[in-house]
Each structure stands twice: as structure tokens, then as C-alpha cells.
């Protein structure tokens, strides 16, 4: 994929797989998607700083829309938003400069978000959802189109000009 510097968010072909030994990717999942954006020259943010920018740096209405959706639509068990071990309530399960993984569960599904810097040139946000109860097969498809739109909006806003 060619590198763009205009902050354009594109669907990524860089979805990590468990066979690559990728941290945070479930062995099997029911939904997976990834979006990427070029990192501007001189932008040295870590994967955690990028993750915080896309979630915590989102405008207040968008942040609240995400939190309400996670909590009341998906039933995800958010942690304390003020905790350094969480990003907007998502528990950090792996952290290094190039990869940050956040996970949560609800009564019907578990979700993982993998935030990766690839060669310092591209930032990729991958989401993986595992259905743990049949109800997830009804809920997640209804939510997934909003999820994909919100990912693109949040990534676009997190890019520094």
C-alpha cells in the first residue's frame, strides 16, 4: 500500500494473524477488521500514545457515544477511565512502544483492539470480536458498521498535520 501523508484512513491489509505470533490476536475470531493511516514524518508517538489519541483524544460527544455503546449496547465491563492501566476503560493487556493491546468482555462477547506502529510509517488499529453467546451474532453485526465508521473518524482526528 502506498504511503499517504494527508491523513487518509484506509482499510488495512495488515490484519495480524495468530500464526504470525501477533500479540493480542485470538486464535479464532468471529469478526476482524483493521484500518491504517500514515504516520507523519517526525511523529514519534508510541502505540499507547496513538491509542490514547484515538479514544481519549476524541471529541467529547464521540467519546461518550463510544462509552455508551460499549457499556450499554455491548455490555462491556469497562474499567476505571482514570487508571493508567486502562485506555477509556479498556484494560491494557500488552504494552510496548510499537504494540498496545486492549481487551474487554461482556456477557455475550469478548473484544480485542490491537494498536500497532509498522516500521514507524503506518499506524494500524485492528479489532477482533469473539462471540461467546448466540446473542452476539445479533448484536455485533448491527454495531459493526458504526464501529468501522467511528474507527475511521477517530483515526483521522488523531493524525497530526
TAMODA-V741829 format. One record per residue. N is the residue number from 0. PHI is phi in radians with two decimals (NA if undefined). OMEGA is omega as a letter, one per 30 degrees, with the letter a starting at -180 (999 if undefined). NEAR is the number of other ideal C-beta (glycine too) atoms within 12 Angstrom. Layout:
n & phi & omega & near
N & PHI & OMEGA & NEAR
N & PHI & OMEGA & NEAR
//
This chain:
n & phi & omega & near
0 & NA & a & 18
1 & -1.30 & a & 11
2 & -1.45 & l & 19
3 & -2.08 & a & 18
4 & -2.06 & a & 18
5 & -1.62 & l & 14
6 & 1.39 & l & 22
7 & -1.25 & l & 19
8 & -1.69 & a & 29
9 & -2.24 & l & 26
10 & -1.09 & a & 21
11 & -1.69 & l & 28
12 & -1.61 & a & 16
13 & -1.65 & l & 28
14 & -1.24 & a & 28
15 & -1.19 & l & 33
16 & -2.08 & l & 21
17 & -1.06 & a & 18
18 & -1.20 & l & 10
19 & -1.39 & a & 15
20 & 1.35 & a & 11
21 & -1.21 & a & 27
22 & -1.24 & l & 27
23 & 1.53 & l & 38
24 & -1.62 & l & 31
25 & -1.10 & l & 29
26 & -1.01 & l & 14
27 & -2.39 & l & 15
28 & -2.54 & a & 28
29 & -1.59 & l & 25
30 & -2.48 & l & 28
31 & -2.58 & l & 33
32 & -2.63 & l & 33
33 & -2.59 & l & 35
34 & -2.27 & a & 38
35 & -2.39 & l & 38
36 & -2.53 & l & 41
37 & -1.23 & l & 30
38 & -1.57 & a & 32
39 & -1.14 & l & 22
40 & -0.96 & l & 12
41 & 1.51 & l & 10
42 & -1.48 & a & 23
43 & -1.82 & a & 16
44 & -1.07 & l & 25
45 & -1.34 & l & 22
46 & -1.07 & l & 37
47 & -1.13 & l & 30
48 & -1.10 & l & 25
49 & -1.12 & a & 41
50 & -1.05 & l & 40
51 & -1.14 & l & 27
52 & -1.13 & a & 30
53 & -1.27 & a & 40
54 & -1.67 & a & 38
55 & -1.33 & a & 29
56 & -1.53 & l & 25
57 & -1.18 & l & 26
58 & -1.01 & a & 18
59 & -0.88 & a & 12
60 & -1.06 & l & 12
61 & -1.18 & l & 27
62 & -1.01 & a & 26
63 & -1.16 & l & 19
64 & -1.06 & l & 24
65 & -1.10 & a & 36
66 & -1.08 & l & 28
67 & -1.10 & l & 21
68 & -1.09 & l & 28
69 & -1.06 & a & 35
70 & -1.31 & a & 21
71 & -1.76 & l & 17
72 & -1.58 & a & 24
73 & -1.56 & a & 37
74 & 1.27 & a & 25
75 & -1.18 & a & 35
76 & -1.59 & a & 22
77 & -1.24 & l & 29
78 & -1.58 & a & 24
79 & -1.15 & a & 14
80 & -1.20 & a & 22
81 & -1.53 & a & 12
82 & -1.31 & l & 15
83 & -1.20 & l & 14
84 & -1.55 & a & 19
85 & -2.33 & l & 28
86 & -2.13 & a & 40
87 & 0.85 & l & 36
88 & 1.61 & l & 31
89 & -1.48 & a & 40
90 & -1.33 & l & 29
91 & -1.39 & a & 31
92 & -1.90 & l & 27
93 & -2.65 & a & 25
94 & -2.58 & l & 25
95 & -2.57 & a & 18
96 & -0.98 & a & 18
97 & -1.80 & a & 30
98 & -2.45 & l & 33
99 & -2.19 & a & 39
100 & -2.10 & l & 33
101 & -2.12 & a & 41
102 & -2.38 & l & 33
103 & -2.64 & l & 32
104 & -2.25 & l & 27
105 & -2.32 & l & 28
106 & -1.26 & a & 17
107 & -2.14 & a & 25
108 & -2.73 & l & 36
109 & -2.18 & a & 33
110 & -2.34 & l & 43
111 & -2.25 & l & 40
112 & -2.11 & a & 45
113 & -1.95 & l & 46
114 & -1.91 & a & 47
115 & -2.27 & l & 39
116 & -1.68 & a & 30
117 & -1.94 & l & 29
118 & 0.97 & l & 14
119 & 1.16 & a & 21
120 & -1.98 & a & 22
121 & -2.35 & l & 34
122 & -1.91 & a & 46
123 & -2.10 & l & 39
124 & -1.97 & l & 48
125 & -1.94 & l & 42
126 & -2.17 & l & 43
127 & -2.28 & a & 35
128 & -2.16 & l & 34
129 & -2.01 & l & 26
130 & -1.38 & l & 27
131 & -1.81 & l & 22
132 & -2.44 & a & 19
133 & -0.98 & a & 13
134 & -1.02 & l & 18
135 & -1.09 & l & 29
136 & -1.14 & l & 19
137 & -1.63 & a & 16
138 & -1.24 & a & 30
139 & -1.07 & l & 36
140 & -1.00 & l & 18
141 & -1.21 & a & 15
142 & -1.52 & a & 31
143 & -1.07 & l & 27
144 & -1.17 & l & 14
145 & -1.14 & l & 23
146 & -1.00 & a & 32
147 & -1.09 & l & 24
148 & -1.15 & a & 20
149 & -1.12 & l & 34
150 & -1.06 & a & 36
151 & -1.10 & l & 28
152 & -1.11 & a & 28
153 & -1.10 & l & 36
154 & -1.11 & a & 38
155 & -1.03 & a & 30
156 & -1.25 & a & 24
157 & -1.39 & a & 34
158 & -1.23 & l & 29
159 & -1.54 & a & 21
160 & -1.19 & 999 & 12
//
